Amino acid sequence: MWSRQILWAVSVTAAMAAQATPVDDLVAAVEKVEKQADTTDGPGWPDVSKAAEDRRTAELTDLRARLKALPPSPEDSEEALTRRLLDWRLGIVIEAARFDEARIPFDSGDGFFNAAGSPASSGAAEAQRTGAAR
């Protein structure tokens, strides 16, 4: 998932700083929200109900507002680049939410038989079914 790669790159860049900054905290918060719907790295079968997607979109909208409210970063600094990338990424995710892609049963690259492969192979689906994941 390219979004995870971008956030990972942003995280690595931010982690190179001597101490955590408010931008680092926002990057971590965005990753936490996006992980809730990630079938390869998330908690198992993601909740893709309309209410859950609306909640995640609201959280990401709030995080974007918090990012914009931060004092400006020094021009041409790594933090300024991280902020621009994070703002760009959040803008794309928030705008895409209106297309309701989370409940599309499969996409042209995966298909029905591959879509469930990651959670099923990790054992997360069985653990969730039996209640052992809690």
LINSULDA-V940231 format. One record per backbone hydrogen bond with DSSP energy under -1.0 kcal/mol. NH is the residue of the N-H (numbers start at 1). CO is the residue of the C=O. E is the energy in kcal/mol with one decimal. If there is no record, write none. Layout:
nh,co,e
NH,CO,E
NH,CO,E
//
This chain:
nh,co,e
5,1,-1.3
6,2,-2.3
7,3,-2.6
8,4,-2.5
9,5,-2.5
10,6,-2.6
11,7,-2.7
12,8,-2.8
13,9,-2.3
14,10,-2.5
15,11,-2.9
16,12,-1.1
17,14,-1.5
25,21,-2.0
26,22,-1.9
27,23,-2.4
28,24,-2.3
29,25,-2.0
30,26,-2.5
31,27,-2.4
32,28,-2.1
33,29,-2.0
34,30,-2.7
35,31,-2.1
37,34,-1.3
38,35,-1.4
42,38,-1.8
53,49,-2.5
54,50,-2.6
55,51,-2.3
56,52,-2.5
57,53,-2.6
58,54,-2.4
59,55,-2.3
60,56,-2.6
61,57,-2.4
62,58,-2.3
63,59,-2.4
64,60,-2.2
65,61,-2.0
66,62,-2.4
67,63,-2.2
68,64,-2.4
69,65,-1.4
70,67,-1.0
77,74,-1.7
81,77,-1.8
82,78,-2.6
83,79,-2.5
84,80,-2.2
85,81,-2.6
86,82,-2.7
87,83,-2.7
88,84,-2.3
89,85,-2.7
90,86,-2.8
91,87,-2.3
92,88,-1.9
93,89,-2.4
94,90,-2.8
95,91,-2.2
96,92,-2.4
97,93,-1.1
99,96,-2.0
100,97,-1.6
104,101,-1.6
110,107,-1.1
111,107,-1.1
115,111,-1.6
117,114,-1.6
120,116,-1.9
121,117,-2.5
122,118,-1.4
125,119,-1.3
127,123,-2.3
128,124,-2.5
129,125,-2.4
130,126,-2.3
132,127,-1.4
133,127,-1.4
//
